[in-house]
Amino acid sequence: MVTESLRATLAPADQLLTHVESLRADADLMDGYARRLLATAAGLGGCPAAPDGSRPALERQATACTAAARHLRTAAETLLAHARAGD
């Protein structure tokens, strides 16, 4: 069996910084989605025609969006630290 060693290729710092900015922008979007979901859930509170479970489902989705935003920001900070370490 022939094995080939793979070399890790490092992305240039400017490319990593672009990814950091993209991750942060995506996190901001996820926070925005969470706010919109919570606003919709609040609006359904006074709507008797809203299906049962709508509000809790929207609130769970908002919580998931908030968690995703937090994870994206953590990934951005980790990538930024990696980019700085390579300088």
N, C-alpha and C positions, 0 to 999 in steps of 0.2 A: 504494500500500500504506500502510495506516495502522499506525503503531507507537504503542504505549502504553508509557510508562515505568512500570516497576514499582518501587514503593518497598519497601525492605526494612522489615519490621516487626520491632521488637525485643520480645522477650518480657520481661515484668517480671522483675526479679532474683529474686523469690521463686519464680517458675515455673522459672527456670533452676536454682536451688538444689534444687528438687524433682527435676529431671532428674539433677542431679549425684548426689543420694542414690540414685536408682533405678539409675544406672549402677554405683555402688559396690556396691549390694546384688546386682545381677546378677553382678558380678565375684566377689563372695563365693560366690555359688551355683556359678559355674563352677569355682572352686577346690575347692569341696566335691565336685563331680562328678569332678574329676580325682583327688581322694583316694580316692573310692569305686571308680573304675575301676582305680586302682593296687592297691587292696586286693583287688579281685576278681581281677586278673591274678596277684597273689601267691598267692591261694588256688588258682588253677588250676595253679600250679607243681607241686603234689603230687598232682594228679588225673590218673591215666592215661587216663581217659575223655574228657578235654578235647580238642576238635578241635585239630589242628595249626594254628598261626597265631593261636590265640585270644589268647594272652598278648601277642604283638607288636601285634596289632590294638588290644587294650585300652590298651596303653602308648602307641600312636600317638594314640588318642582322648584319653587323659589329657593328652598333650603339647599337643594342639589346644585342649583346655579351658583349660589353663594360659596358652597364648598369647592366647586370647580374653579371659581375665580381665585379663591385662596390658593389652590394647588397650582394654578397657572402663575400666580405671583411668586410662589415658592420656587417653581421651576425657573422663572426669569432670574430671580436672585442667585440661584445656584449656578446658572449658566453665566451670569455676569461675573461671579466670583471665579469661575473657571477661566473666563476670558482674561480677567485681570491677572490671574496667576500665570498665564502664558506670556504676559508682557515682559 
